[in-house]
Amino acid sequence: MKGEFALYTSLAILTEMAQTLEKKFGWQADKIAQLLKAISKVAPVIKTYPHLHVLADEPDNRILECAIEAKADFVVTGDRHLLSLNTFQNIAIVTLSNFLTTLQK
């Protein structure tokens, strides 16, 4: 249906997010835990296994693994390394603005 989508994440993605929020942005553990809990309420957490080595940045590979496991049509990102792929195994890799435009069609 027009304008509908499902959001997925994985334990690897949530772990990377928690580490980044703590190290780069100085978030406290309780604030991080609260955010991860909120995300996991709206996005199923998929179990994945590290196996892809497509991009040099390993966390980017975890995104691709999650997308494959979720049978995603899109990966929505601002990450330039992921965006440079354009597609991966028939999964479109797009910016948020392009995704929103697609949803409106």
N, C-alpha and C positions, 0 to 999 in steps of 0.2 A: 504494500500500500504506500502511496506517496507520502514522503516525509518520515517514514518509520525506519528504524535501524536498531541493531543490537550491539552493545558494547561488550567486549571480552578483554580479559587480562590474564596474566599467569603469575605464579608465585615468583618466577625469575624477574618479571617486570616490576612487581610490587617491591621486591627486595632491592632492586637497582634504584627505584624511586626513593625508597626510604634512605638508602645510603647517600644519594645525591642531596636530598633535603637536609640531611644532617651535616654532611661535609661542606657542601657549597653554600647552603643557606642558613646553617646554624639552628635548624629546627630542633626542638626538644622531643625526646622519645614519646611522651604522652600525646603531643600534637600530631606526630607522625602516625602513631597507632590509631588515633581518632580518624585521620584522613584515610588510612588503609581500610579501616572498618567501613567507612562510608562508601568507598569505591567498591568494596566487595559486596555491598548490598545491592548495587545497581549493575554490576558487571560480574558475570560468572567467572570464577578463577579456574582456569584450565591448567591441567597438569601436563607439562611438556618436559622433554628431555633434550639437553644441549646436543645437537648433532650437526647444525649448519655452520659453515664457515665461509659465507658468501662475502661478508664485509669485514674489514679490519677491526672495526669497533664491535667487540663481542656482544654488548648489550643490544646492538641493532639486530644481530642474528637471533636473539631471543624474541624480538618483536616478530620477525618472520616466522619463527617456529610457532608462536601463538596464533598467528594469522592462518597458518596451514592447518593447525589442529582445530581451529574454530570454523574452518571452511569459509573464511572471510571472502567477501567480494572486494573489500577495500582495506588498506592501512591508511589511516589519517595521521599525518605527521608534519612537523616542521623541520625534521632532521634532514639535512642536505644529503647525507650519505644514502639514506633510504630513498629519498626523492630521486636521486640520480638513477635508480633502477627503473623507474617508471612503472614497471610491473614485475612481479615475481610469481612464477607458477600460476599464471592467470589471475593474480590478485593485483588490482590497481593500487598504486601507491600515490596518494594525492595530498595536497594541502587542505587545511580545513575549509578555506574559501571555495576551493573546487568541489569538495565534498558537499558543502551546503548548496551549491549551485546544482549539483547532480540530484540532490534530494528534492529540490523544487520542481524538477522536470517530471 
